[in-house]
């Protein structure tokens, strides 16, 4: 019963945030949440605590950023002055950045063409003047920006840096990121560079649009979006490296936690990485306390860490409940956590030879992740990619090799041998990887169209399976 308390709180909070984003605002939801939580604590009722978090979610979800709604006069804008509030992201022939407009107290997504007036791209904190044309986006893109408090898109024809911003942590991280991109460019000349930048730093602007579509058709688009998978690959490599120096696990977690925090900030604080970072922090804290004899090893439960991460993310960014990235990240991780014990204790797994067991484990993990996210993917894109389950079996280990090769060549980038090694890696490691993605994308049935209400049907089917399994095992829900 109590093992389900925190996951239920996270699910209730997320549902409440989603309802609050579309329900009429009311000042009574937050007091109702506090009173229900107090009564739940007195009665020791999980159900009432879930109701309290649902009320709290409605209160949080109703706090839509006021600047997210475009004004009717914005289409008249021809120039903006304000402060750069994000790391510039490269997109082909332009850079995208968030600008907080002076006097308007509104955020705009500004696209600045490269090489404008010979001025380098503005950095975080700079005071800039841009001129061009405002565009009010439509459909899902407009909702995506609105939930982030961005009123619309401004296509700049020119830019002027009026005053350089002070040295802040965001500016330092941006400078470090650009330094690493330069090192990647020196180590990986040619077509390999954009892929390595995407897999290591989340900089996908250099990737060809057709290549992104091939990843999507093959069902492995998540490999291009930085997530806990990429963070796990990097952390695992560093964990093994620290292990060579015989450092105790608890101390290793303390060292890696600072690296994880730096990496999350370096790539822009994406929600999927924030989730993974919080889970990693809980795991590291558990190991430190376990080594000191304050906890039992059997007490560790990844589902509790995932639930705590969801509560933290939703409390900071309530709009995340309606964000596809949040939904895919948390549902995939939850599917793996809940599905793995079924396979780990299976007699079929025990009968497999050791050399096949690892491949079967990865295939099962892929199946769990794909199954948990299929409803969201089908609802968002109108199709599912059946080959993604098998494609991950091949491409996830391959992605890990590319990431580790990228990290190694980053370390060797000051040396003259790095470009030669990068050329070899590009020819024999990255080019076949991209060829495999292209081949998978062209297979018949790579995309299966689904109906309009596929996500709703899928959710009810999944709920039915959970209820039947719980009844079979004699579990209580409350």
PyMOL commands that set and color helices and strands:
alter all, ss='L'
color gray80, all
select helices_A, chain A and resi 3-22+28-43+46-61+66-68+74-76+116-118+139-147+169-187+192-201+209-217+221-224+228-243+249-266+271-291+297-299+302-316+318-322+324-344+347-351+354-381+388-412+418-441+454-472
alter helices_A, ss='H'
color red, helices_A
select strands_A, chain A and resi 79-84+89-91+94-101+106-113+127-135+150-163+383-384+448-449
alter strands_A, ss='S'
color yellow, strands_A
deselect
rebuild
show_as cartoon
